Amino acid sequence: MSTAVGRTKHAEAILGSELHTRLSFTKVLVVGAGGIGCELLKTLVLTGFTQITLLDLDTIDLSNLNRQFLFRTKDVKKPKSITAARAASSFNPNVKISPIFGNIKDEEYDIDWFKGFGVVLNALDNLDARRHVNRMCMAAEVPLVESGTAGYLGQVQPLVKDATECFDCIPKPTPKSFPVCTIRSTPSQPIHCIVWSKSYLMGQLFGRDEDAGETSELDEAENNGENVEEIANLRKEAQSFSRVRAAIRSYTPNSTSTADQDNDPAKLAFQKIFSSDIQNLLNMGDMWKHREPPVPLDYNQIISGTFILDRQGSNKAKEESNRVNGASSLNGTGNKKTAEKVVMKDQRKLTLKENLVLFNTSVQSLSMRLSTSQVQTIEFDKDDEDTLDFVTAASNLRSAAYGIEGKSKWEVKEMAGNIIPAIATTNAIIAGLIVLQALNLLRASPSTRPSSSEPVNATTAAPSSSSTVASPASADYSLLRNVHIQLKPSVPLSSVTCSSPNPNCGVCRDVYTLVRCDRTQTTLRDVVQGVLGWTSGQSQNREGAIENGQSQNGNRNENENGSNDDDDDGSERKEISVYEDKRILVDPDWDDNLDRTLDSLNVGRGKFISIVDEEGDWETVQVVIGELPASHPSTASPYILPSPLPKLVKRKKIKPLVPSVPSTPPPRLSLKRSLPTDADDGDVMIIDGHNGNGRTRDGDGEGQRALKKPRLGAYDNQRDAKTTTPTMDLTSPGKRKRLEEDGLVLMDGPGEVDEFEEDVIVIDDD
Amino acid sequence: MNDSQPIETATTSIQMSSGAPDAKTRRYDRQLRLWAASGQAALESARILVIPATATTTSILKNLVLPGLGHFTLMDDKVVTGADAGNNFFLDGFKSIGKFRAQEVVNGLMEMNDGVEGVADVRNIREALEIDKGWLKTFDIVVAHNVDSVILDDLAALLWPDTHLVVVNSAGFLADFSIHYREHQVIESHVETSPSLRIDQAFPALLEYAMSLPLDTMDITDHAHIPYPVILVRALEEWRREREQVSGPSSGKGVPRTTAERKVFKERIRAMMRKFDEENFEEAEAQAFKCWTPTVIPSEVRELFNLHPSSASSSTTFSGLVSGLSQFSQNNPASPQYPSGLLPLTPSLPDMKSSTEEYVKLQKLFRAQSEKEKQVFKEYLSRAQVDVNDATIDQFLKNSHAIKVLKGREWKEINPGAKELLAGKLSTHTKEAATHLALAAIRKLRAKSVISSLEYVSSPNDTAMTDILDKDKLKDLLTAEAKSFLPPAVELPEAEWLVASGEVARAPSADLPTTAAFLGGLVAQEVIKMITKQYIPISAGNAASSTNDQLGICVVDLVETWTGIL
């Protein structure tokens, strides 16, 4: 090596040469090149790791530069992964950093790919991706170090399949949620209007066409017993966006003719949303018996400065309308031209008129983008000024109509963009802790190279482990710690030993196996029955069909405890359901899909097929669909079953399982999302690092506590987040998922709207 | 400098006068949401000195340069070795070898943020201590890492108490650090406790409103929207009036005390429901403890009143505010029934089950009362001729229940600390104390030049280091030093000392990148807390309290991954 003499002296002296040498043989995957990622990359390189793959899908934004120290102003808009890799490589030419500018959820990053790494380090900022990587690592049995930060708070957690709990062993706090009708017709807080603008209106105007008439969310609301008449009205409202959508997509700027002005998308949208839709709502008299009715807004009057929000009989509304309208006289002086140019100051609350002008300009710029470029849809992005302007203006206009306090652009950005305060210090601490836990993992896990007889040097400092030689037979995970940085000045760091897997976890308790196949030639039956050993005639090397459930393969009869419990013999042909993600492919009464090919079922590479035992005796089997090796002869079977077949694992029944109700929520999901009950209280206590006084709590309290110390993810930070039962009805998974990604889950019923609980994380108490 | 200002004006003040937010605001967006422009302004005007240019101090500086520190000087008279080049990310690799460490590190750091002023000073700190005393005192904070005991003693004596000193020591996976200041005032402590709603001592307008509601005849929907504080005030007042009839007028301000009384009181709230599912009443029942949790001035704030008595003339704005608060707590004419023992009412309400209308009604009552009390407070200020703007007053009153005045210790008090105190710590905080003693011992040895040959700076080959001093011998030396810190009869705890002295002997000054990264974050964070005067840094305790044996040292053990305060 061309390393200067002494270069690694510090690290070698402390880590010991055996461990230090192993670092350079360990392939590391770093997911995320943001705040944590930059720090992590630096610390990895300095510590002596030399084979690093760095993946990130994002480009550099100016607001990254206060902490992501590998980036400079000139790097703004460049891919984070490539820029960070280049900056960190220059430090040590012996280090090989392979940057990937891509999404970790893409199919090419499959189980085989994950298996290629010795350890995976998460440096992500959103829960969805963190859960994905967790699942992949559990499936690939690669150790993972999880992390997250929010302001001064942070967390690091090493995760090893079967040795520790996984990221999903403890249900994550569900983000703030609102009943559909609160968002769509009876908002009472600024956040309701912001969610409406961002998650509903944005999609209706600038989203995909098929979303426009989308009604599943409303079907669901109806099923959940929300007001039927109200929903019928909302349905009508949703379908009548077509004219506005058309105007947006045919928008041409600079046209002055009156005809064109009538077709001004901004004005059309305004008239529909803030005037006629509200008028329609007002016609539903019952709704406003005990509620303050909204007031339709008048476009021309607002522009001319003569609009007065008339809200009789309500002091509060008068006060609010005064506030919203307060400055309108200021605008009365300017002529129309100058009024178009609203001076934006982020932290100032806008007047009604300013909001209208901002609404116009933002709709026009967004329309321009749709009508003049290849872009088909525009989604909300907090760093996209146009969309932020739009959401700010639309939510404030709606707030004005409903007599709700307005919000400044700065505040809307934080609320709509799930912005988490982020600083260099916390990220540096976390990165240091991640590498420490990675070193602990390496020390614990069997060496891939012949290890010296010397105990690993660094452990000599710890009496508990000084005599432990990391041998392949006995991995010693006793040094792993689940660490939180907290705001308590007396205990900056809370560090607890890792918990065992949650026996009810729907991710790490599942059995994972891989089937390589040609998806156009392989049927679902081939995969399911092949993996379960229920071979039918045409399948390969099993001896004969097993009709009565008596397996001829000894392995199949094993269960963990070697018990003689006949009823739970894993080889029996059980009633099963099959899912791909949340999509049900087969259930006991419906197996039409079994003879369809995976391709025709749209089950792609890297997808998981979940085989769920309807009676809940076995752990779910997750079949990962892989590609056939290039060398696979074309004449051979179109699929390769795993060898040996996966061992079915008897589920440990710690507590009663959620009863499986046919057709409603998939049992797998309900298991995964089940809220810990009192029986699990101890576990949760350990995880949270709280005082373990084991108070009895009901389910609700449990969730509340989880919220007090949430996993730190992108939307954990909702300021008014409150507890909801994580068991979700997923009848509309697509929609739900999209909203979940937005940090929003639509509620099952209206009952929970009035629950107030304390903020999750106090960012600042302005 | 203003201690604080509200976020809205604060964050606008650093913007350009028009247009979209300027590049600076965008760059610092994520941290402004944490400490607002007041914190940012403090950071940007801070000047700090850092000694010397190790991997750890570079990490600390990195985390101060990124968020936009005003000025730093990095002092180090050594040149870069191969070990440095492999250990310090901000050196320019091999190209830096042989050049001044301070200059090379400053060059690397400055690339990150051109808004920061960074200066390399290639003198030895000893030299500056001799000839540049005045200049050393111009800094707001001095950070020293693994500096020997003698230099630290001189430096600390010079700086105390005007310039804060941050002492960081690390060896391998172990470290400790401490911040030395006499007193540190925090208005925006960002603690999670919320101010009292004064249920037990309701202000006149609230009491009147609560008693005026026709509970039995009002609209049933309105009834289900009465906010819980109103319900509680009503229930408590009715309870008091009943008791007064039974036990005489003197009992008029009591609260339910016994378990039985409280149970009956909760049942009374439940009985006020007109429908079985009125959630606001359920909430009131759940919050009933607020009736018998007396509204008092938090003890820490009360202790401050002794520190800044209302009679004394106020030298600073802060002490003026505190003594105003003290006077207010003795006499608040805006609350005639309860004129003493209260802090000014804060206008903010927590979330509660209610209609927007009812909520706003209650909010108005609170706002009006809080405005009255603010006027009382301002009257006290103007009588004492405290010159302070309204924004500062608002900020102060908003946080008055949580203001903190922290006590620090002088360096000589904790290097290594009084013998008896250390002996006590060894029995109560064994691991922390053992680590502290081992690091203090190596500092002493460093001053005696015993281990200078172990520093990785002497020659590129460093083959000499193991020859001169083997680990076991160093361990013995450490043990001898540590024993000299303790009373004669006190033994070192065998297991813990073995671990701590072993780690220090194994790596007396090796700067592990992970430890450096961790310390870099933790220490920079504390420095930012000191500079911004927001959040609560580690301390030796409450400045006003005399009974405290805290040393104010944060101990870090990354072998077992824990931190503790000694």
Interface residues (C-beta under 8 A of the other chain):
Chain A: T3 A4 V5 G6 R7 T8 K9 H10 A11 A13 I14 L15 E39 K42 T43 V45 L46 T47 L62 S63 L65 N66 R67 F69 R72 S90 F91 N92 P93 G151 Y152 S188 H290 E292 S314 N315 K316 E319 V343 M344 K345 D346 Q347 R348 E385 G403 I404 S408 W410 E414 I419 I420 P421 A422 I423 A424 T425 T426 N427 A428 I429 I430 A431 G432 L433 V435 L436 Q437 L439 N457 A458 T459 T460 A461 A462 P463 L479 R481 V483 L487 P489 S490 V491 P492 L493 S495 D720 D754 E755 F756 E757 E758 V762 I763 D764 D765 D766
Chain B: P6 I7 E8 T11 T12 Q15 S18 G19 A20 P21 A23 T25 R26 R27 Y28 D29 R30 Q31 R33 L34 W35 A36 A55 S59 K62 N63 L66 P67 G68 T81 G82 A83 A85 G86 N87 N88 F89 G93 F94 I97 E111 M112 N113 G172 F173 L174 H190 E192 T221 E279 P350 D351 M352 K353 T356 E357 V360 K361 K398 Y456 P460 N461 D462 A495 L498 V499 G502 E503 R506 A507 A510 D511 L512 P513 T514 T515 A516 A517 F518 L519 G520 G521 L522 A524 Q525 I528 Y535 I536 P537 I538 S539 C554 V556 L558 V559 E560 T561 W562 T563 G564 I565
